[in-house]
């Protein structure tokens, strides 16, 4: 069994990005809009800010109170869309219930949408067209980069994806399909997910439920990508996979923490550099 070490790969990617960014005529700039006081959101934004600083990306966080008006958020996004010094723009989710998340995400310029949530980017990833100009969400992109790094070819593999969110499951299925895998996308209404996981060469799970995937649901030699992150009452961080029981059956498995999480950050930084290059090239006469 081999651990898929996302932490070390993320640091390698960040070192490469740093060496590239130091040679650029100007630094890429990423702006994050953070609404409310959700502790997890603040922690994630803090990690993004530190990673930006490490590689030389200018990171700016705009903070808003929980009761901010939707119109105020939209006005800031409109201003940032026009600001040529801003290359990447994202809104930290989740948003308070009085704000229309879809409306907010669709207001972000698709050329600055480094989270890959705008319908134009979603469509390009789904249709596998103009990929060089499209942004995939950072977590699915990080999963694919991790598999690639360990020379795991998904072509022809049966892949079970547990969790059909717009942020992880659906775009990951699209990326897997684009790479010629055969995917099963399971969700809360799937009658028996073990039917799919037992037949899978690769299992990707991200639903936020500890011990969802047990040893009896995994075939020998399977590759398991645990995207879940859960904090137990003890304070320990665990994924959605019963790691101690499942790991001995696997050929490869991600740890939690230290697997997919760091790759999400690295992929966001890569998307920001990509946005910089695309916007700077389009501004060149």
Secondary structure by P-SEA (a helix, b strand, c coil): cccccaaaaaaaaaaaaaaaaaaccbbbbbbbbbccccaaaaaaaaaaaaaaaaaccbbbbbbbcccccaaaaaaaaaaaaacccccbbbbcccccccccaaaaaaacccccccccccaaaaaaaaaccccccccccaaaaaaaaaaaaaccccccbbbbbcccccccaaaaaaaaaaaccbbbbbccccccaaaaaaaccbbbbcccccccccccccccbbbbbbcbbbbccccccccccccccccccccbbbcccccaaaaaaaaaaaaaaaaaaaaaaaacc
